[in-house]
Amino acid sequence: MHMAEVIRRKRDGAELDPATIREVISGIVSGEVPDYQAAALLMAVFFRGLTDAELVAWTQAMLHSGDVFDLSRLPGRKVDKHSTGGVGDKISIPLAPLVAACGVKVPMISGRGLGHTGGTLDKLESIPGFRTDLSPARFIEGVATIGTCMIGQTESIVPADKRMYALRDVTGTVESIPLIAASILSKKLAEGISGLVLDVKVGSGAFMKTRERARALAHALVGLGNRSGVQTVAYLTDMNEPIGWAVGNALEIEESIEVLRGEGPADTVGLVVTLGGRMLALGGAAASQDGGEARIRAAIADGSGLEVFRRMVAFQGGDARAVDDPGLLPVARASRDVEAPRTGNVQAIDCEQVGLAALVLGGGRQRKEDRIDPAVGLRMRARLGAEVKAGEPLATILFNDASKVPEAEALVRDAFVIGGGRVSAAPQVLEVVE
Ligand code: URA
């Protein structure tokens, strides 16, 4: 393979054949392709895109750069869910146990926080003792015996993504729809699933700020998933305010438990029921979306989802007593309200700023080696469209390090647009792509 020629061909808009793509990706992983040539090729892809055939070959090459789970000995269809990332997005945490309680297995490889968005793994690790670094054999055992298990990507799962993501991050090539689609799907395909529900977030707290970009990503993901043999459906959902009331790792675990107890906020429960209903339909445990939703609601009402969560926490080394006594989760030492500067209606919330406030408090990483403080975060006190009076709380900041509070407070206060006109929040589900 002549790498400079491959770069030139992509630069000029020619289609690369699958064998070349395989060689390039394996060269990037082994180091045979130096970073400068890999980065040049990524930039050529950024501008030229990938054809459908190239995207499938690219994703397969990434997938087979590492271990792929073989769950074929487990009976039934296995289904997973993935979110493109949001603020207060704890949906996977109650969702996976509820779907498992209804008889569909959910082998979930989750991610860590990225930028202003939180990560499922960071949230789960706020449960004392909880481990997300299980061996492949233990992961499969968890899925087989409990119905779900949630782990992180290891060195051996899609190493090509780790390598390429690091390069994309520093070469201005993260925001490429085919590269995002290949990155997400390669990791999901490694789980050995047959169905996938995607939650593509749109709005001020999402990576995709416009409906057009989100729709384009959803179409790329659904097309790629289906062509790769996984029945894939994408929901475009609103991310113009945090999901639920809690933003922060332990706070979101507590709110997830509330959902499983039937005491969760309506928006959070709504998303769990919609996405869960579709997962059950894809997994063959429900004949329709409505039937699936009814089963998820029943698994909340009868506590069976909560029981699966309890078992999963214990299986993954966590203190399962925290599921019944959230007082055992880390708690911040102090709190302060952010007050409304004027009277009016909440017209808009810059949700990314709310996510950044949680990050500044220590709930996320500013550098990759940073340690997360699981206790800190925010409790939202006002939603879009709410009437607030000057001096009333918009949010409560929960903190351990007082020096971080002024910056977080300013971010939250500036995130709220309060004015005279009435607004109503957008519907939660904007579109379904299948
Ligand atoms: N999430 C991923 O896993 N990969 C991307 O490229 C972007 C978001």
Boltz pocket constraint, residues with backbone or C-beta under 6 A from the ligand:
constraints:
  - pocket:
      binder: B
      contacts: [[A, 84], [A, 174], [A, 179], [A, 180], [A, 181], [A, 183], [A, 184]]
      max_distance: 6.0
